[in-house]
Amino acid sequence: MNLPTYLQTPGLNKAAFAREIGVSNAMLYQFEKGIRPVPPKYCPAIERASDGKVTRQELRPKDWRQTWPDLAAQHPPAPHPESQPQ
């Protein structure tokens, strides 16, 4: 699930969520609207605060393997379709 979708969860208090992950309401709004990408330092907190519904991989799809090599070791890259035998 992506962060904007998660933040629309009925009953979710965005201000409380922002406090839990250590950002201001304004910064959370910027993350939600795509104005600013989520910096890597906040991704683990978002993953924890969302009970794993929003993952670091979803928050940082282009660089999560470089940012969290321990996580990358648990999730090897999928084989490229062109490298599969036919």
mmCIF file as gemmi writes it, N, C-alpha and C atoms, coordinates in Angstrom:
data_model
loop_
_atom_site.group_PDB
_atom_site.id
_atom_site.type_symbol
_atom_site.label_atom_id
_atom_site.label_alt_id
_atom_site.label_comp_id
_atom_site.label_asym_id
_atom_site.label_entity_id
_atom_site.label_seq_id
_atom_site.pdbx_PDB_ins_code
_atom_site.Cartn_x
_atom_site.Cartn_y
_atom_site.Cartn_z
_atom_site.occupancy
_atom_site.B_iso_or_equiv
_atom_site.pdbx_formal_charge
_atom_site.auth_seq_id
_atom_site.auth_asym_id
_atom_site.pdbx_PDB_model_num
ATOM 1 N N . MET Axp A 1 ? 0.851 -1.168 0 1 0 ? 1 A 1
ATOM 2 C CA . MET Axp A 1 ? 0 0 0 1 0 ? 1 A 1
ATOM 3 C C . MET Axp A 1 ? 0.898 1.233 0 1 0 ? 1 A 1
ATOM 4 N N . ASN Axp A 2 ? 0.523 2.246 -0.756 1 0 ? 2 A 1
ATOM 5 C CA . ASN Axp A 2 ? 1.342 3.454 -0.747 1 0 ? 2 A 1
ATOM 6 C C . ASN Axp A 2 ? 0.905 4.38 0.388 1 0 ? 2 A 1
ATOM 7 N N . LEU Axp A 3 ? 1.738 5.347 0.689 1 0 ? 3 A 1
ATOM 8 C CA . LEU Axp A 3 ? 1.483 6.229 1.821 1 0 ? 3 A 1
ATOM 9 C C . LEU Axp A 3 ? 0.202 7.043 1.651 1 0 ? 3 A 1
ATOM 10 N N . PRO Axp A 4 ? -0.053 7.668 0.494 1 0 ? 4 A 1
ATOM 11 C CA . PRO Axp A 4 ? -1.303 8.426 0.369 1 0 ? 4 A 1
ATOM 12 C C . PRO Axp A 4 ? -2.553 7.568 0.615 1 0 ? 4 A 1
ATOM 13 N N . THR Axp A 5 ? -2.537 6.344 0.13 1 0 ? 5 A 1
ATOM 14 C CA . THR Axp A 5 ? -3.677 5.453 0.359 1 0 ? 5 A 1
ATOM 15 C C . THR Axp A 5 ? -3.804 5.132 1.842 1 0 ? 5 A 1
ATOM 16 N N . TYR Axp A 6 ? -2.685 4.818 2.485 1 0 ? 6 A 1
ATOM 17 C CA . TYR Axp A 6 ? -2.713 4.506 3.912 1 0 ? 6 A 1
ATOM 18 C C . TYR Axp A 6 ? -3.252 5.682 4.718 1 0 ? 6 A 1
ATOM 19 N N . LEU Axp A 7 ? -2.854 6.894 4.359 1 0 ? 7 A 1
ATOM 20 C CA . LEU Axp A 7 ? -3.278 8.069 5.115 1 0 ? 7 A 1
ATOM 21 C C . LEU Axp A 7 ? -4.761 8.368 4.964 1 0 ? 7 A 1
ATOM 22 N N . GLN Axp A 8 ? -5.42 7.701 4.033 1 0 ? 8 A 1
ATOM 23 C CA . GLN Axp A 8 ? -6.872 7.853 3.874 1 0 ? 8 A 1
ATOM 24 C C . GLN Axp A 8 ? -7.65 6.808 4.674 1 0 ? 8 A 1
ATOM 25 N N . THR Axp A 9 ? -6.947 5.978 5.439 1 0 ? 9 A 1
ATOM 26 C CA . THR Axp A 9 ? -7.594 4.949 6.248 1 0 ? 9 A 1
ATOM 27 C C . THR Axp A 9 ? -8.603 5.597 7.193 1 0 ? 9 A 1
ATOM 28 N N . PRO Axp A 10 ? -9.851 5.12 7.18 1 0 ? 10 A 1
ATOM 29 C CA . PRO Axp A 10 ? -10.848 5.687 8.095 1 0 ? 10 A 1
ATOM 30 C C . PRO Axp A 10 ? -10.383 5.59 9.552 1 0 ? 10 A 1
ATOM 31 N N . GLY Axp A 11 ? -10.533 6.688 10.261 1 0 ? 11 A 1
ATOM 32 C CA . GLY Axp A 11 ? -10.168 6.729 11.67 1 0 ? 11 A 1
ATOM 33 C C . GLY Axp A 11 ? -8.714 7.069 11.935 1 0 ? 11 A 1
ATOM 34 N N . LEU Axp A 12 ? -7.893 7.122 10.894 1 0 ? 12 A 1
ATOM 35 C CA . LEU Axp A 12 ? -6.475 7.448 11.091 1 0 ? 12 A 1
ATOM 36 C C . LEU Axp A 12 ? -6.339 8.931 11.436 1 0 ? 12 A 1
ATOM 37 N N . ASN Axp A 13 ? -5.622 9.225 12.479 1 0 ? 13 A 1
ATOM 38 C CA . ASN Axp A 13 ? -5.346 10.599 12.886 1 0 ? 13 A 1
ATOM 39 C C . ASN Axp A 13 ? -3.99 10.986 12.298 1 0 ? 13 A 1
ATOM 40 N N . LYS Axp A 14 ? -4.013 11.816 11.273 1 0 ? 14 A 1
ATOM 41 C CA . LYS Axp A 14 ? -2.77 12.185 10.583 1 0 ? 14 A 1
ATOM 42 C C . LYS Axp A 14 ? -1.809 12.925 11.499 1 0 ? 14 A 1
ATOM 43 N N . ALA Axp A 15 ? -2.329 13.762 12.376 1 0 ? 15 A 1
ATOM 44 C CA . ALA Axp A 15 ? -1.454 14.511 13.288 1 0 ? 15 A 1
ATOM 45 C C . ALA Axp A 15 ? -0.736 13.543 14.224 1 0 ? 15 A 1
ATOM 46 N N . ALA Axp A 16 ? -1.447 12.56 14.733 1 0 ? 16 A 1
ATOM 47 C CA . ALA Axp A 16 ? -0.833 11.561 15.623 1 0 ? 16 A 1
ATOM 48 C C . ALA Axp A 16 ? 0.186 10.726 14.844 1 0 ? 16 A 1
ATOM 49 N N . PHE Axp A 17 ? -0.137 10.378 13.611 1 0 ? 17 A 1
ATOM 50 C CA . PHE Axp A 17 ? 0.786 9.605 12.772 1 0 ? 17 A 1
ATOM 51 C C . PHE Axp A 17 ? 2.064 10.417 12.531 1 0 ? 17 A 1
ATOM 52 N N . ALA Axp A 18 ? 1.901 11.706 12.221 1 0 ? 18 A 1
ATOM 53 C CA . ALA Axp A 18 ? 3.063 12.566 11.991 1 0 ? 18 A 1
ATOM 54 C C . ALA Axp A 18 ? 3.945 12.609 13.238 1 0 ? 18 A 1
ATOM 55 N N . ARG Axp A 19 ? 3.337 12.773 14.405 1 0 ? 19 A 1
ATOM 56 C CA . ARG Axp A 19 ? 4.12 12.783 15.65 1 0 ? 19 A 1
ATOM 57 C C . ARG Axp A 19 ? 4.843 11.46 15.84 1 0 ? 19 A 1
ATOM 58 N N . GLU Axp A 20 ? 4.148 10.357 15.562 1 0 ? 20 A 1
ATOM 59 C CA . GLU Axp A 20 ? 4.743 9.037 15.767 1 0 ? 20 A 1
ATOM 60 C C . GLU Axp A 20 ? 5.981 8.818 14.897 1 0 ? 20 A 1
ATOM 61 N N . ILE Axp A 21 ? 5.958 9.353 13.686 1 0 ? 21 A 1
ATOM 62 C CA . ILE Axp A 21 ? 7.111 9.151 12.799 1 0 ? 21 A 1
ATOM 63 C C . ILE Axp A 21 ? 8.137 10.27 12.916 1 0 ? 21 A 1
ATOM 64 N N . GLY Axp A 22 ? 7.829 11.298 13.709 1 0 ? 22 A 1
ATOM 65 C CA . GLY Axp A 22 ? 8.802 12.349 13.98 1 0 ? 22 A 1
ATOM 66 C C . GLY Axp A 22 ? 8.863 13.473 12.967 1 0 ? 22 A 1
ATOM 67 N N . VAL Axp A 23 ? 7.715 13.768 12.334 1 0 ? 23 A 1
ATOM 68 C CA . VAL Axp A 23 ? 7.682 14.876 11.373 1 0 ? 23 A 1
ATOM 69 C C . VAL Axp A 23 ? 6.534 15.818 11.72 1 0 ? 23 A 1
ATOM 70 N N . SER Axp A 24 ? 6.559 16.995 11.132 1 0 ? 24 A 1
ATOM 71 C CA . SER Axp A 24 ? 5.467 17.951 11.317 1 0 ? 24 A 1
ATOM 72 C C . SER Axp A 24 ? 4.288 17.543 10.435 1 0 ? 24 A 1
ATOM 73 N N . ASN Axp A 25 ? 3.131 18.103 10.74 1 0 ? 25 A 1
ATOM 74 C CA . ASN Axp A 25 ? 1.956 17.86 9.896 1 0 ? 25 A 1
ATOM 75 C C . ASN Axp A 25 ? 2.219 18.333 8.468 1 0 ? 25 A 1
ATOM 76 N N . ALA Axp A 26 ? 2.909 19.461 8.346 1 0 ? 26 A 1
ATOM 77 C CA . ALA Axp A 26 ? 3.205 20.013 7.02 1 0 ? 26 A 1
ATOM 78 C C . ALA Axp A 26 ? 4.106 19.073 6.219 1 0 ? 26 A 1
ATOM 79 N N . MET Axp A 27 ? 5.093 18.485 6.89 1 0 ? 27 A 1
ATOM 80 C CA . MET Axp A 27 ? 5.984 17.569 6.171 1 0 ? 27 A 1
ATOM 81 C C . MET Axp A 27 ? 5.23 16.303 5.754 1 0 ? 27 A 1
ATOM 82 N N . LEU Axp A 28 ? 4.375 15.794 6.635 1 0 ? 28 A 1
ATOM 83 C CA . LEU Axp A 28 ? 3.585 14.616 6.27 1 0 ? 28 A 1
ATOM 84 C C . LEU Axp A 28 ? 2.71 14.929 5.06 1 0 ? 28 A 1
ATOM 85 N N . TYR Axp A 29 ? 2.125 16.114 5.026 1 0 ? 29 A 1
ATOM 86 C CA . TYR Axp A 29 ? 1.318 16.538 3.885 1 0 ? 29 A 1
ATOM 87 C C . TYR Axp A 29 ? 2.162 16.526 2.603 1 0 ? 29 A 1
ATOM 88 N N . GLN Axp A 30 ? 3.393 17.016 2.701 1 0 ? 30 A 1
ATOM 89 C CA . GLN Axp A 30 ? 4.274 17.03 1.525 1 0 ? 30 A 1
ATOM 90 C C . GLN Axp A 30 ? 4.596 15.616 1.054 1 0 ? 30 A 1
ATOM 91 N N . PHE Axp A 31 ? 4.797 14.695 1.991 1 0 ? 31 A 1
ATOM 92 C CA . PHE Axp A 31 ? 5.021 13.293 1.621 1 0 ? 31 A 1
ATOM 93 C C . PHE Axp A 31 ? 3.78 12.734 0.936 1 0 ? 31 A 1
ATOM 94 N N . GLU Axp A 32 ? 2.623 13.003 1.535 1 0 ? 32 A 1
ATOM 95 C CA . GLU Axp A 32 ? 1.357 12.457 1.031 1 0 ? 32 A 1
ATOM 96 C C . GLU Axp A 32 ? 1.059 12.93 -0.386 1 0 ? 32 A 1
ATOM 97 N N . LYS Axp A 33 ? 1.304 14.2 -0.647 1 0 ? 33 A 1
ATOM 98 C CA . LYS Axp A 33 ? 0.962 14.788 -1.949 1 0 ? 33 A 1
ATOM 99 C C . LYS Axp A 33 ? 2.069 14.643 -2.988 1 0 ? 33 A 1
ATOM 100 N N . GLY Axp A 34 ? 3.212 14.067 -2.594 1 0 ? 34 A 1
ATOM 101 C CA . GLY Axp A 34 ? 4.304 13.888 -3.54 1 0 ? 34 A 1
ATOM 102 C C . GLY Axp A 34 ? 5.093 15.155 -3.798 1 0 ? 34 A 1
ATOM 103 N N . ILE Axp A 35 ? 4.914 16.146 -2.954 1 0 ? 35 A 1
ATOM 104 C CA . ILE Axp A 35 ? 5.65 17.401 -3.083 1 0 ? 35 A 1
ATOM 105 C C . ILE Axp A 35 ? 7.114 17.164 -2.742 1 0 ? 35 A 1
ATOM 106 N N . ARG Axp A 36 ? 7.326 16.294 -1.778 1 0 ? 36 A 1
ATOM 107 C CA . ARG Axp A 36 ? 8.678 15.964 -1.332 1 0 ? 36 A 1
ATOM 108 C C . ARG Axp A 36 ? 8.745 14.452 -1.146 1 0 ? 36 A 1
ATOM 109 N N . PRO Axp A 37 ? 9.807 13.817 -1.65 1 0 ? 37 A 1
ATOM 110 C CA . PRO Axp A 37 ? 9.932 12.375 -1.41 1 0 ? 37 A 1
ATOM 111 C C . PRO Axp A 37 ? 10.234 12.113 0.062 1 0 ? 37 A 1
ATOM 112 N N . VAL Axp A 38 ? 9.86 10.941 0.534 1 0 ? 38 A 1
ATOM 113 C CA . VAL Axp A 38 ? 10.139 10.573 1.92 1 0 ? 38 A 1
ATOM 114 C C . VAL Axp A 38 ? 11.627 10.288 2.061 1 0 ? 38 A 1
ATOM 115 N N . PRO Axp A 39 ? 12.338 11.046 2.902 1 0 ? 39 A 1
ATOM 116 C CA . PRO Axp A 39 ? 13.756 10.763 3.108 1 0 ? 39 A 1
ATOM 117 C C . PRO Axp A 39 ? 13.943 9.386 3.749 1 0 ? 39 A 1
ATOM 118 N N . PRO Axp A 40 ? 15.026 8.7 3.415 1 0 ? 40 A 1
ATOM 119 C CA . PRO Axp A 40 ? 15.245 7.36 3.961 1 0 ? 40 A 1
ATOM 120 C C . PRO Axp A 40 ? 15.164 7.281 5.477 1 0 ? 40 A 1
ATOM 121 N N . LYS Axp A 41 ? 15.57 8.34 6.177 1 0 ? 41 A 1
ATOM 122 C CA . LYS Axp A 41 ? 15.581 8.254 7.644 1 0 ? 41 A 1
ATOM 123 C C . LYS Axp A 41 ? 14.19 8.112 8.243 1 0 ? 41 A 1
ATOM 124 N N . TYR Axp A 42 ? 13.127 8.466 7.515 1 0 ? 42 A 1
ATOM 125 C CA . TYR Axp A 42 ? 11.767 8.337 8.029 1 0 ? 42 A 1
ATOM 126 C C . TYR Axp A 42 ? 11.082 7.036 7.606 1 0 ? 42 A 1
ATOM 127 N N . CYS Axp A 43 ? 11.626 6.362 6.649 1 0 ? 43 A 1
ATOM 128 C CA . CYS Axp A 43 ? 10.971 5.167 6.104 1 0 ? 43 A 1
ATOM 129 C C . CYS Axp A 43 ? 10.78 4.05 7.131 1 0 ? 43 A 1
ATOM 130 N N . PRO Axp A 44 ? 11.779 3.697 7.942 1 0 ? 44 A 1
ATOM 131 C CA . PRO Axp A 44 ? 11.535 2.651 8.94 1 0 ? 44 A 1
ATOM 132 C C . PRO Axp A 44 ? 10.435 3.024 9.931 1 0 ? 44 A 1
ATOM 133 N N . ALA Axp A 45 ? 10.373 4.296 10.322 1 0 ? 45 A 1
ATOM 134 C CA . ALA Axp A 45 ? 9.33 4.735 11.252 1 0 ? 45 A 1
ATOM 135 C C . ALA Axp A 45 ? 7.949 4.622 10.62 1 0 ? 45 A 1
ATOM 136 N N . ILE Axp A 46 ? 7.841 4.959 9.344 1 0 ? 46 A 1
ATOM 137 C CA . ILE Axp A 46 ? 6.56 4.845 8.643 1 0 ? 46 A 1
ATOM 138 C C . ILE Axp A 46 ? 6.157 3.385 8.538 1 0 ? 46 A 1
ATOM 139 N N . GLU Axp A 47 ? 7.125 2.53 8.228 1 0 ? 47 A 1
ATOM 140 C CA . GLU Axp A 47 ? 6.843 1.095 8.132 1 0 ? 47 A 1
ATOM 141 C C . GLU Axp A 47 ? 6.33 0.564 9.474 1 0 ? 47 A 1
ATOM 142 N N . ARG Axp A 48 ? 6.98 0.967 10.563 1 0 ? 48 A 1
ATOM 143 C CA . ARG Axp A 48 ? 6.545 0.525 11.905 1 0 ? 48 A 1
ATOM 144 C C . ARG Axp A 48 ? 5.178 1.1 12.268 1 0 ? 48 A 1
ATOM 145 N N . ALA Axp A 49 ? 5.006 2.406 12.064 1 0 ? 49 A 1
ATOM 146 C CA . ALA Axp A 49 ? 3.769 3.077 12.458 1 0 ? 49 A 1
ATOM 147 C C . ALA Axp A 49 ? 2.562 2.582 11.664 1 0 ? 49 A 1
ATOM 148 N N . SER Axp A 50 ? 2.807 2.111 10.449 1 0 ? 50 A 1
ATOM 149 C CA . SER Axp A 50 ? 1.71 1.587 9.616 1 0 ? 50 A 1
ATOM 150 C C . SER Axp A 50 ? 1.544 0.078 9.787 1 0 ? 50 A 1
ATOM 151 N N . ASP Axp A 51 ? 2.232 -0.487 10.763 1 0 ? 51 A 1
ATOM 152 C CA . ASP Axp A 51 ? 2.204 -1.948 10.988 1 0 ? 51 A 1
ATOM 153 C C . ASP Axp A 51 ? 2.584 -2.723 9.732 1 0 ? 51 A 1
ATOM 154 N N . GLY Axp A 52 ? 3.54 -2.178 8.979 1 0 ? 52 A 1
ATOM 155 C CA . GLY Axp A 52 ? 4.044 -2.86 7.787 1 0 ? 52 A 1
ATOM 156 C C . GLY Axp A 52 ? 3.172 -2.706 6.562 1 0 ? 52 A 1
ATOM 157 N N . LYS Axp A 53 ? 2.104 -1.938 6.662 1 0 ? 53 A 1
ATOM 158 C CA . LYS Axp A 53 ? 1.232 -1.753 5.483 1 0 ? 53 A 1
ATOM 159 C C . LYS Axp A 53 ? 1.899 -0.888 4.422 1 0 ? 53 A 1
ATOM 160 N N . VAL Axp A 54 ? 2.741 0.044 4.859 1 0 ? 54 A 1
ATOM 161 C CA . VAL Axp A 54 ? 3.53 0.869 3.94 1 0 ? 54 A 1
ATOM 162 C C . VAL Axp A 54 ? 4.985 0.471 4.167 1 0 ? 54 A 1
ATOM 163 N N . THR Axp A 55 ? 5.6 -0.107 3.165 1 0 ? 55 A 1
ATOM 164 C CA . THR Axp A 55 ? 6.956 -0.633 3.328 1 0 ? 55 A 1
ATOM 165 C C . THR Axp A 55 ? 8.019 0.343 2.818 1 0 ? 55 A 1
ATOM 166 N N . ARG Axp A 56 ? 9.236 0.104 3.267 1 0 ? 56 A 1
ATOM 167 C CA . ARG Axp A 56 ? 10.364 0.913 2.788 1 0 ? 56 A 1
ATOM 168 C C . ARG Axp A 56 ? 10.519 0.757 1.28 1 0 ? 56 A 1
ATOM 169 N N . GLN Axp A 57 ? 10.258 -0.445 0.777 1 0 ? 57 A 1
ATOM 170 C CA . GLN Axp A 57 ? 10.374 -0.671 -0.669 1 0 ? 57 A 1
ATOM 171 C C . GLN Axp A 57 ? 9.375 0.203 -1.434 1 0 ? 57 A 1
ATOM 172 N N . GLU Axp A 58 ? 8.17 0.346 -0.885 1 0 ? 58 A 1
ATOM 173 C CA . GLU Axp A 58 ? 7.161 1.171 -1.554 1 0 ? 58 A 1
ATOM 174 C C . GLU Axp A 58 ? 7.495 2.659 -1.446 1 0 ? 58 A 1
ATOM 175 N N . LEU Axp A 59 ? 8.08 3.041 -0.333 1 0 ? 59 A 1
ATOM 176 C CA . LEU Axp A 59 ? 8.424 4.446 -0.131 1 0 ? 59 A 1
ATOM 177 C C . LEU Axp A 59 ? 9.62 4.884 -0.966 1 0 ? 59 A 1
ATOM 178 N N . ARG Axp A 60 ? 10.569 3.971 -1.195 1 0 ? 60 A 1
ATOM 179 C CA . ARG Axp A 60 ? 11.798 4.297 -1.921 1 0 ? 60 A 1
ATOM 180 C C . ARG Axp A 60 ? 12.052 3.233 -2.995 1 0 ? 60 A 1
ATOM 181 N N . PRO Axp A 61 ? 11.169 3.1 -3.992 1 0 ? 61 A 1
ATOM 182 C CA . PRO Axp A 61 ? 11.289 1.997 -4.955 1 0 ? 61 A 1
ATOM 183 C C . PRO Axp A 61 ? 12.568 1.994 -5.781 1 0 ? 61 A 1
ATOM 184 N N . LYS Axp A 62 ? 13.175 3.141 -5.982 1 0 ? 62 A 1
ATOM 185 C CA . LYS Axp A 62 ? 14.36 3.203 -6.838 1 0 ? 62 A 1
ATOM 186 C C . LYS Axp A 62 ? 15.666 2.916 -6.098 1 0 ? 62 A 1
ATOM 187 N N . ASP Axp A 63 ? 15.692 3.156 -4.79 1 0 ? 63 A 1
ATOM 188 C CA . ASP Axp A 63 ? 16.981 3.02 -4.105 1 0 ? 63 A 1
ATOM 189 C C . ASP Axp A 63 ? 16.935 2.239 -2.792 1 0 ? 63 A 1
ATOM 190 N N . TRP Axp A 64 ? 15.855 1.529 -2.533 1 0 ? 64 A 1
ATOM 191 C CA . TRP Axp A 64 ? 15.778 0.843 -1.238 1 0 ? 64 A 1
ATOM 192 C C . TRP Axp A 64 ? 16.86 -0.22 -1.08 1 0 ? 64 A 1
ATOM 193 N N . ARG Axp A 65 ? 17.258 -0.871 -2.149 1 0 ? 65 A 1
ATOM 194 C CA . ARG Axp A 65 ? 18.3 -1.906 -2.049 1 0 ? 65 A 1
ATOM 195 C C . ARG Axp A 65 ? 19.64 -1.321 -1.62 1 0 ? 65 A 1
ATOM 196 N N . GLN Axp A 66 ? 19.959 -0.127 -2.101 1 0 ? 66 A 1
ATOM 197 C CA . GLN Axp A 66 ? 21.215 0.513 -1.724 1 0 ? 66 A 1
ATOM 198 C C . GLN Axp A 66 ? 21.124 1.099 -0.311 1 0 ? 66 A 1
ATOM 199 N N . THR Axp A 67 ? 19.958 1.589 0.049 1 0 ? 67 A 1
ATOM 200 C CA . THR Axp A 67 ? 19.781 2.236 1.344 1 0 ? 67 A 1
ATOM 201 C C . THR Axp A 67 ? 19.744 1.232 2.491 1 0 ? 67 A 1
ATOM 202 N N . TRP Axp A 68 ? 19.086 0.098 2.259 1 0 ? 68 A 1
ATOM 203 C CA . TRP Axp A 68 ? 18.948 -0.934 3.295 1 0 ? 68 A 1
ATOM 204 C C . TRP Axp A 68 ? 19.443 -2.276 2.764 1 0 ? 68 A 1
ATOM 205 N N . PRO Axp A 69 ? 20.775 -2.479 2.679 1 0 ? 69 A 1
ATOM 206 C CA . PRO Axp A 69 ? 21.306 -3.723 2.122 1 0 ? 69 A 1
ATOM 207 C C . PRO Axp A 69 ? 20.859 -4.958 2.907 1 0 ? 69 A 1
ATOM 208 N N . ASP Axp A 70 ? 20.627 -4.807 4.215 1 0 ? 70 A 1
ATOM 209 C CA . ASP Axp A 70 ? 20.144 -5.95 4.998 1 0 ? 70 A 1
ATOM 210 C C . ASP Axp A 70 ? 18.761 -6.376 4.53 1 0 ? 70 A 1
ATOM 211 N N . LEU Axp A 71 ? 17.921 -5.426 4.189 1 0 ? 71 A 1
ATOM 212 C CA . LEU Axp A 71 ? 16.593 -5.73 3.669 1 0 ? 71 A 1
ATOM 213 C C . LEU Axp A 71 ? 16.697 -6.334 2.27 1 0 ? 71 A 1
ATOM 214 N N . ALA Axp A 72 ? 17.617 -5.803 1.481 1 0 ? 72 A 1
ATOM 215 C CA . ALA Axp A 72 ? 17.816 -6.319 0.119 1 0 ? 72 A 1
ATOM 216 C C . ALA Axp A 72 ? 18.265 -7.776 0.157 1 0 ? 72 A 1
ATOM 217 N N . ALA Axp A 73 ? 19.063 -8.146 1.162 1 0 ? 73 A 1
ATOM 218 C CA . ALA Axp A 73 ? 19.523 -9.531 1.27 1 0 ? 73 A 1
ATOM 219 C C . ALA Axp A 73 ? 18.353 -10.48 1.532 1 0 ? 73 A 1
ATOM 220 N N . GLN Axp A 74 ? 17.32 -9.986 2.182 1 0 ? 74 A 1
ATOM 221 C CA . GLN Axp A 74 ? 16.132 -10.801 2.462 1 0 ? 74 A 1
ATOM 222 C C . GLN Axp A 74 ? 15.215 -10.915 1.25 1 0 ? 74 A 1
ATOM 223 N N . HIS Axp A 75 ? 15.372 -9.991 0.292 1 0 ? 75 A 1
ATOM 224 C CA . HIS Axp A 75 ? 14.511 -9.945 -0.892 1 0 ? 75 A 1
ATOM 225 C C . HIS Axp A 75 ? 15.374 -9.872 -2.143 1 0 ? 75 A 1
ATOM 226 N N . PRO Axp A 76 ? 15.908 -11 -2.598 1 0 ? 76 A 1
ATOM 227 C CA . PRO Axp A 76 ? 16.743 -10.95 -3.801 1 0 ? 76 A 1
ATOM 228 C C . PRO Axp A 76 ? 15.937 -10.442 -4.995 1 0 ? 76 A 1
ATOM 229 N N . PRO Axp A 77 ? 16.609 -9.773 -5.911 1 0 ? 77 A 1
ATOM 230 C CA . PRO Axp A 77 ? 15.883 -9.248 -7.074 1 0 ? 77 A 1
ATOM 231 C C . PRO Axp A 77 ? 15.274 -10.387 -7.889 1 0 ? 77 A 1
ATOM 232 N N . ALA Axp A 78 ? 14.128 -10.094 -8.433 1 0 ? 78 A 1
ATOM 233 C CA . ALA Axp A 78 ? 13.461 -11.074 -9.305 1 0 ? 78 A 1
ATOM 234 C C . ALA Axp A 78 ? 14.27 -11.2 -10.582 1 0 ? 78 A 1
ATOM 235 N N . PRO Axp A 79 ? 14.341 -12.393 -11.142 1 0 ? 79 A 1
ATOM 236 C CA . PRO Axp A 79 ? 15.078 -12.551 -12.401 1 0 ? 79 A 1
ATOM 237 C C . PRO Axp A 79 ? 14.444 -11.704 -13.498 1 0 ? 79 A 1
ATOM 238 N N . HIS Axp A 80 ? 15.285 -11.162 -14.337 1 0 ? 80 A 1
ATOM 239 C CA . HIS Axp A 80 ? 14.805 -10.361 -15.457 1 0 ? 80 A 1
ATOM 240 C C . HIS Axp A 80 ? 14.103 -11.299 -16.432 1 0 ? 80 A 1
ATOM 241 N N . PRO Axp A 81 ? 12.917 -10.927 -16.933 1 0 ? 81 A 1
ATOM 242 C CA . PRO Axp A 81 ? 12.17 -11.825 -17.84 1 0 ? 81 A 1
ATOM 243 C C . PRO Axp A 81 ? 12.966 -12.273 -19.061 1 0 ? 81 A 1
ATOM 244 N N . GLU Axp A 82 ? 13.856 -11.425 -19.561 1 0 ? 82 A 1
ATOM 245 C CA . GLU Axp A 82 ? 14.621 -11.78 -20.753 1 0 ? 82 A 1
ATOM 246 C C . GLU Axp A 82 ? 15.694 -12.827 -20.451 1 0 ? 82 A 1
ATOM 247 N N . SER Axp A 83 ? 16.047 -12.988 -19.167 1 0 ? 83 A 1
ATOM 248 C CA . SER Axp A 83 ? 17.082 -13.953 -18.825 1 0 ? 83 A 1
ATOM 249 C C . SER Axp A 83 ? 16.516 -15.339 -18.54 1 0 ? 83 A 1
ATOM 250 N N . GLN Axp A 84 ? 15.219 -15.473 -18.597 1 0 ? 84 A 1
ATOM 251 C CA . GLN Axp A 84 ? 14.574 -16.753 -18.347 1 0 ? 84 A 1
ATOM 252 C C . GLN Axp A 84 ? 14.688 -17.66 -19.594 1 0 ? 84 A 1
ATOM 253 N N . PRO Axp A 85 ? 14.994 -18.945 -19.402 1 0 ? 85 A 1
ATOM 254 C CA . PRO Axp A 85 ? 15.021 -19.847 -20.548 1 0 ? 85 A 1
ATOM 255 C C . PRO Axp A 85 ? 13.625 -20.021 -21.12 1 0 ? 85 A 1
ATOM 256 N N . GLN Axp A 86 ? 13.571 -20.236 -22.401 1 0 ? 86 A 1
ATOM 257 C CA . GLN Axp A 86 ? 12.26 -20.377 -23.064 1 0 ? 86 A 1
ATOM 258 C C . GLN Axp A 86 ? 11.995 -21.777 -23.488 1 0 ? 86 A 1
